[in-house]
């Protein structure tokens, strides 16, 4: 049996080549599925870009059309990933090659890689949501909330694309050796970063700047962030895996914060409560890089390694909350202060529908009902710790499972 990305001596033409050229040679398809890895990773990236572009379009311009540029990018990602995955499934199903069929799973009589099935389902869900979303807008107008029914279906499909790419890359990595395995492990961390971006995007209405001093904010973050970080730590060969995933999340969002406002935009719906002249970027990324670094340092402890998975989750969940809460609390103070009102931090951009008396434009935090008391804060953070423990445990289990995947 021959596996893709198997280790082999470097060709003479690549010895002494620049780092970028050597990395490209490592990623070159040494087997039949190199093109599939590239397609799924590209689709995962494109859909993340398309979603944030679409959100910026709604915040800056208003109602878009069925074939707006962000929608086209999202549809192309769904068609590319779903079509490639479906083609790979049909090819494997009707193939007579025993090694190809052996390295596959069976679903409803069809055979193919597990990641291909997940990606195909995700692409189908995304494409199904497109006409549903268009009908929804025609019937009910502009979205008031991000999580409308068609957007929920779209979010599930997007997560399917990311997870399909993640599973596919993991399988290829697990059967590779040498430079190919290292390159695929980097791709595993990159796609895990895309998963983290998708999860934080789904809950973005609950983790905005005005809510950063509420216990509910920390509960929501604890439900979406520790899982991918622990998945990376448990499933990767790299020592700083969680930090790398948080780095992907941070760099991606920072790039949007700093580049989207360079492109002009004009509101096409009324009322216009704020004079938008350029695309409104997402908010500055959360300081997940700090708890990620703490988790990577903790994983190097032999005492932590001797604990059962749930014991490790208890410690890692507590560590995540202990590092993230004070860091983000103080950073939120900076974001709301006059010193933080800069383009670098993205705090000077507002939706065209944002009223002057709104908390964002007044740089104010949401006040907890009855005031935020010490007892309520401690209880709220205790719940956040429990949420982090659950998601850490799920991430650790998923990482261990990822190491065992072979098809």
C-alpha positions as CSV (number, residue, x, y, z in Angstrom):
1,X,0.0,0.0,0.0
2,X,1.3,3.4,-0.9
3,X,0.3,6.5,1.0
4,X,0.3,10.1,0.0
5,X,2.9,12.5,1.3
6,X,5.2,9.6,2.1
7,X,8.7,10.5,3.1
8,X,11.3,10.5,0.4
9,X,14.8,12.1,-0.1
10,X,14.7,15.7,-1.3
11,X,15.3,16.1,-5.0
12,X,18.8,17.5,-5.9
13,X,17.1,20.6,-7.4
14,X,15.6,21.6,-4.1
15,X,18.7,21.2,-1.9
16,X,19.9,24.6,-0.7
17,X,16.7,26.2,-2.1
18,X,15.2,29.1,-0.2
19,X,12.9,28.3,2.8
20,X,9.7,29.1,0.8
21,X,10.7,26.8,-2.0
22,X,11.6,24.0,0.4
23,X,8.2,24.4,2.1
24,X,6.5,24.3,-1.3
25,X,8.3,21.1,-2.1
26,X,7.2,19.5,1.2
27,X,3.6,20.3,0.3
28,X,3.8,19.0,-3.2
29,X,1.5,16.1,-3.7
30,X,3.5,12.9,-3.4
31,X,0.4,10.8,-3.7
32,X,-3.1,10.9,-5.1
33,X,-4.7,13.2,-2.5
34,X,-2.3,16.2,-2.4
35,X,-4.7,18.1,-4.7
36,X,-7.6,17.3,-2.4
37,X,-5.7,18.7,0.7
38,X,-4.9,21.9,-1.2
39,X,-8.6,22.3,-2.4
40,X,-10.1,21.8,1.1
41,X,-7.6,24.1,2.8
42,X,-8.2,26.8,0.2
43,X,-12.0,26.4,0.6
44,X,-11.7,26.7,4.4
45,X,-9.7,29.9,4.0
46,X,-12.1,31.3,1.3
47,X,-15.2,30.7,3.3
48,X,-13.7,32.5,6.3
49,X,-12.8,35.4,4.2
50,X,-16.2,35.4,2.5
51,X,-18.2,35.3,5.7
52,X,-16.3,38.3,7.2
53,X,-16.5,40.2,4.0
54,X,-20.2,39.6,3.9
55,X,-20.6,40.8,7.5
56,X,-18.6,43.9,6.6
57,X,-20.8,44.4,3.6
58,X,-24.0,44.3,5.7
59,X,-22.5,46.7,8.3
60,X,-21.2,49.2,5.6
61,X,-23.5,49.0,2.7
62,X,-26.7,47.2,3.9
63,X,-28.8,44.7,2.0
64,X,-26.8,42.9,-0.7
65,X,-27.9,40.9,-3.7
66,X,-27.9,37.1,-4.2
67,X,-24.8,37.4,-6.3
68,X,-22.9,40.0,-4.3
69,X,-19.1,39.5,-4.3
70,X,-18.9,38.1,-0.8
71,X,-21.7,35.6,-1.6
72,X,-19.9,34.5,-4.8
73,X,-16.8,33.8,-2.8
74,X,-18.8,31.8,-0.2
75,X,-20.6,29.8,-3.0
76,X,-17.3,29.1,-4.8
77,X,-15.8,27.7,-1.6
78,X,-18.9,25.5,-1.1
79,X,-18.8,24.3,-4.7
80,X,-15.1,23.7,-4.7
81,X,-15.0,21.7,-1.4
82,X,-18.3,19.9,-1.9
83,X,-17.6,19.1,-5.5
84,X,-14.1,17.8,-4.9
85,X,-15.3,15.7,-1.9
86,X,-18.2,14.3,-3.9
87,X,-15.9,13.4,-6.8
88,X,-13.4,11.7,-4.4
89,X,-16.3,9.7,-2.9
90,X,-17.6,8.5,-6.3
91,X,-14.1,7.7,-7.4
92,X,-13.4,5.6,-4.3
93,X,-16.8,3.9,-4.4
94,X,-16.4,2.7,-8.0
95,X,-12.7,2.0,-7.8
96,X,-11.4,-1.5,-7.9
97,X,-8.1,-0.6,-6.2
98,X,-8.0,-2.5,-2.9
99,X,-5.8,0.0,-1.1
100,X,-8.0,2.9,-2.0
101,X,-11.2,1.2,-0.8
102,X,-9.4,-0.1,2.3
103,X,-8.5,3.4,3.4
104,X,-12.1,4.6,3.3
105,X,-15.3,4.5,5.3
106,X,-18.8,3.5,4.1
107,X,-21.8,5.8,4.4
108,X,-25.1,4.8,2.8
109,X,-23.4,2.4,0.4
110,X,-20.8,5.0,-0.7
111,X,-17.1,4.7,0.2
112,X,-14.6,7.5,0.6
113,X,-12.4,9.3,3.2
114,X,-14.3,10.5,6.3
115,X,-13.2,14.1,5.7
116,X,-14.7,14.0,2.2
117,X,-18.1,13.0,3.5
118,X,-18.1,15.8,6.1
119,X,-17.0,18.4,3.5
120,X,-19.5,17.2,1.0
121,X,-22.3,17.5,3.5
122,X,-21.1,21.0,4.6
123,X,-21.0,22.2,1.0
124,X,-24.5,20.9,0.3
125,X,-25.8,22.6,3.5
126,X,-24.1,25.9,2.5
127,X,-25.6,25.8,-1.1
128,X,-29.0,24.9,0.3
129,X,-28.9,28.0,2.6
130,X,-28.3,30.4,-0.3
131,X,-31.8,30.4,-1.8
132,X,-33.3,30.1,1.6
133,X,-31.4,33.2,2.7
134,X,-32.5,35.1,-0.4
135,X,-36.2,34.2,0.2
136,X,-35.8,35.2,3.9
137,X,-34.6,38.7,3.0
138,X,-37.3,39.2,0.4
139,X,-39.9,38.2,3.0
140,X,-38.6,39.8,6.1
141,X,-36.0,42.4,5.0
142,X,-32.6,43.1,6.4
143,X,-31.3,40.7,9.2
144,X,-31.7,42.1,12.7
145,X,-29.6,39.3,14.1
146,X,-26.8,37.3,12.6
147,X,-28.3,33.9,13.6
148,X,-31.4,33.9,11.4
149,X,-32.6,30.4,10.3
150,X,-30.9,30.5,6.9
151,X,-27.7,31.8,8.6
152,X,-27.8,29.0,11.1
153,X,-27.9,26.5,8.3
154,X,-25.1,28.3,6.6
155,X,-23.0,28.3,9.8
156,X,-23.5,24.5,10.1
157,X,-22.4,24.0,6.5
158,X,-19.4,26.3,7.0
159,X,-18.4,24.3,10.1
160,X,-18.8,21.2,8.0
161,X,-16.3,22.5,5.4
162,X,-13.8,23.4,8.2
163,X,-14.2,20.1,10.0
164,X,-14.0,18.1,6.7
165,X,-10.8,19.8,5.8
166,X,-9.5,19.2,9.3
167,X,-10.3,15.5,9.3
168,X,-8.9,15.1,5.8
169,X,-5.6,16.8,6.7
170,X,-5.3,14.7,9.9
171,X,-5.7,11.4,8.0
172,X,-3.1,12.4,5.5
173,X,-0.7,13.5,8.2
174,X,-1.1,10.3,10.2
175,X,0.0,8.2,7.2
176,X,2.8,10.5,6.2
177,X,6.4,10.7,7.4
178,X,9.3,13.2,7.5
179,X,8.8,16.6,5.9
180,X,5.4,15.7,4.5
181,X,4.1,14.9,8.0
182,X,5.5,18.2,9.4
183,X,3.9,20.2,6.6
184,X,0.6,18.5,7.1
185,X,0.8,19.1,10.8
186,X,1.2,22.8,10.1
187,X,-1.9,22.6,7.9
188,X,-3.8,20.9,10.7
189,X,-3.0,23.8,13.1
190,X,-4.0,26.3,10.4
191,X,-7.4,24.7,9.7
192,X,-8.0,24.4,13.5
193,X,-7.4,28.2,13.5
194,X,-10.1,28.5,10.9
195,X,-12.5,26.5,13.1
196,X,-11.7,28.9,16.0
197,X,-12.5,31.8,13.7
198,X,-15.8,30.3,12.7
199,X,-16.9,29.5,16.3
200,X,-16.1,33.1,17.5
201,X,-17.9,34.5,14.5
202,X,-21.1,32.6,15.3
203,X,-21.2,34.2,18.8
204,X,-19.8,37.6,17.8
205,X,-23.0,39.3,18.9
206,X,-22.4,38.1,22.5
207,X,-18.7,39.0,22.7
208,X,-18.6,42.6,21.6
209,X,-16.7,45.3,23.4
210,X,-19.6,46.5,25.6
211,X,-20.1,43.0,27.0
212,X,-16.5,42.4,28.0
213,X,-17.1,43.2,31.7
214,X,-20.0,40.8,32.1
215,X,-19.7,37.2,33.3
216,X,-21.8,36.1,30.4
217,X,-19.1,37.3,28.0
218,X,-16.6,35.0,29.6
219,X,-19.0,32.1,29.7
220,X,-19.5,32.4,25.9
221,X,-15.8,32.6,25.2
222,X,-15.2,29.6,27.4
223,X,-17.7,27.6,25.4
224,X,-16.0,28.2,22.0
225,X,-12.3,28.9,22.5
226,X,-10.7,26.3,24.7
227,X,-11.9,23.3,22.6
228,X,-9.9,24.1,19.5
229,X,-6.9,25.1,21.5
230,X,-6.9,21.7,23.4
231,X,-7.7,19.9,20.2
232,X,-4.5,21.3,18.7
233,X,-2.4,20.6,21.7
234,X,-3.5,17.0,22.0
235,X,-3.6,16.3,18.2
236,X,-0.5,18.0,17.0
237,X,3.2,17.0,17.0
238,X,4.2,20.6,17.7
239,X,5.2,21.9,21.1
240,X,3.4,25.3,20.7
241,X,0.3,24.0,18.9
242,X,-2.3,26.0,20.9
243,X,-0.3,29.1,20.5
244,X,-0.1,28.6,16.7
245,X,-3.9,28.1,16.5
246,X,-4.5,31.3,18.5
247,X,-1.9,33.0,16.3
248,X,-3.8,32.1,13.1
249,X,-7.0,33.5,14.7
250,X,-5.2,36.7,15.7
251,X,-3.4,37.3,12.5
252,X,-6.5,36.7,10.4
253,X,-8.7,39.1,12.3
254,X,-6.0,41.7,12.6
255,X,-5.4,41.6,8.8
256,X,-9.2,42.3,8.3
257,X,-9.1,45.1,10.9
258,X,-6.3,46.8,9.2
259,X,-7.2,46.2,5.5
260,X,-11.0,46.4,5.1
261,X,-11.2,50.1,6.0
262,X,-8.9,50.8,3.0
263,X,-11.7,50.0,0.6
264,X,-14.5,52.6,0.1
265,X,-18.2,51.7,0.9
266,X,-21.4,53.7,1.0
267,X,-24.7,52.8,2.7
268,X,-27.5,51.8,0.3
269,X,-30.3,51.5,3.0
270,X,-31.7,54.0,5.4
271,X,-31.7,55.4,7.9
272,X,-28.0,56.2,7.9
273,X,-27.2,57.0,11.5
274,X,-23.4,57.1,11.0
275,X,-21.6,58.4,7.9
276,X,-19.8,55.2,6.7
277,X,-17.3,55.8,3.9
278,X,-15.3,52.6,4.0
279,X,-15.9,48.9,4.9
280,X,-16.4,48.4,8.6
281,X,-14.0,45.7,9.9
282,X,-14.6,43.1,12.7
283,X,-13.6,44.0,16.2
284,X,-10.0,43.5,17.3
285,X,-9.4,39.8,18.2
286,X,-9.7,38.5,21.7
287,X,-6.5,38.0,23.6
288,X,-6.7,34.2,23.2
289,X,-3.0,34.1,22.5
290,X,-2.2,34.5,26.2
291,X,-4.3,31.5,27.5
292,X,-3.1,29.5,24.5
293,X,0.5,30.1,25.5
294,X,-0.3,29.2,29.1
295,X,-1.9,25.9,27.9
296,X,1.1,25.0,25.9
297,X,3.4,25.6,28.8
298,X,1.2,23.5,31.1
299,X,1.3,20.6,28.6
300,X,5.0,20.4,29.1
301,X,4.4,19.5,32.8
302,X,4.9,15.9,33.7
303,X,2.5,16.2,36.6
304,X,-0.3,17.2,34.2
305,X,0.5,14.4,31.9
306,X,0.0,11.9,34.7
307,X,-3.6,13.0,35.2
308,X,-6.6,11.3,33.5
309,X,-8.2,13.3,30.6
310,X,-10.9,14.8,32.8
311,X,-8.3,15.8,35.4
312,X,-6.3,17.6,32.7
313,X,-9.5,19.3,31.6
314,X,-10.1,20.6,35.1
315,X,-6.7,22.1,35.3
316,X,-6.6,23.4,31.8
317,X,-10.1,24.9,32.0
318,X,-9.1,26.7,35.2
319,X,-5.9,27.9,33.6
320,X,-7.7,29.3,30.6
321,X,-10.1,31.3,32.8
322,X,-7.4,32.4,35.2
323,X,-5.3,33.9,32.3
324,X,-8.0,35.1,29.9
325,X,-10.3,36.9,32.4
326,X,-7.9,39.5,33.8
327,X,-6.1,39.9,30.5
328,X,-9.3,40.6,28.5
329,X,-10.8,42.6,31.3
330,X,-7.9,45.1,31.3
331,X,-7.6,45.1,27.5
332,X,-11.3,46.0,27.4
333,X,-10.6,48.9,29.6
334,X,-8.0,50.1,27.1
335,X,-10.4,49.5,24.1
336,X,-13.0,51.7,25.8
337,X,-10.6,54.4,26.9
338,X,-9.6,57.5,24.9
339,X,-6.1,55.9,24.3
340,X,-7.7,52.9,22.7
341,X,-9.7,54.9,20.1
342,X,-7.4,54.2,17.2
343,X,-7.6,52.6,13.7
344,X,-5.0,50.1,14.8
345,X,-7.4,48.6,17.4
346,X,-10.4,49.1,15.1
347,X,-12.4,51.0,17.8
348,X,-13.3,54.0,15.6
349,X,-15.4,52.1,13.1
350,X,-19.2,51.9,13.5
351,X,-22.1,50.4,11.5
352,X,-24.2,52.9,9.5
353,X,-27.2,52.0,11.6
354,X,-25.5,52.6,14.9
355,X,-27.2,55.4,16.8
356,X,-25.2,58.1,18.6
357,X,-26.6,57.1,22.0
358,X,-25.5,53.5,21.5
359,X,-23.0,52.0,23.9
360,X,-20.5,51.4,21.1
361,X,-20.3,55.0,20.0
362,X,-20.3,56.2,23.7
363,X,-17.6,53.7,24.6
364,X,-19.6,52.3,27.5
365,X,-19.9,48.8,29.0
366,X,-23.2,47.0,29.5
367,X,-24.2,47.2,33.1
368,X,-25.3,44.0,34.8
369,X,-28.9,44.1,36.1
370,X,-28.7,45.4,39.7
371,X,-25.0,46.2,39.3
372,X,-22.1,43.8,39.1
373,X,-21.4,42.5,42.6
374,X,-18.4,40.5,43.8
375,X,-20.5,37.5,44.6
376,X,-22.2,37.5,41.2
377,X,-18.9,37.9,39.4
378,X,-17.3,35.0,41.2
379,X,-20.4,32.8,40.5
380,X,-20.4,33.8,36.9
381,X,-16.7,33.1,36.5
382,X,-17.2,29.7,38.2
383,X,-19.7,28.8,35.5
384,X,-17.2,30.0,32.9
385,X,-14.7,27.7,34.4
386,X,-17.1,24.7,34.2
387,X,-17.8,25.6,30.6
388,X,-14.1,25.7,29.9
389,X,-13.6,22.4,31.6
390,X,-16.2,20.8,29.3
391,X,-14.8,22.2,26.1
392,X,-11.2,21.4,27.2
393,X,-12.3,17.8,27.8
394,X,-14.0,17.6,24.4
395,X,-10.9,19.1,22.8
396,X,-8.6,16.6,24.5
397,X,-10.8,13.7,23.4
398,X,-11.0,15.0,19.9
399,X,-7.2,15.5,19.7
400,X,-6.6,11.9,20.9
401,X,-9.1,10.6,18.3
402,X,-7.5,12.7,15.6
403,X,-4.1,11.0,16.3
404,X,-5.8,7.6,15.6
405,X,-7.5,8.4,12.3
406,X,-6.3,6.6,9.3
407,X,-9.1,6.9,6.8
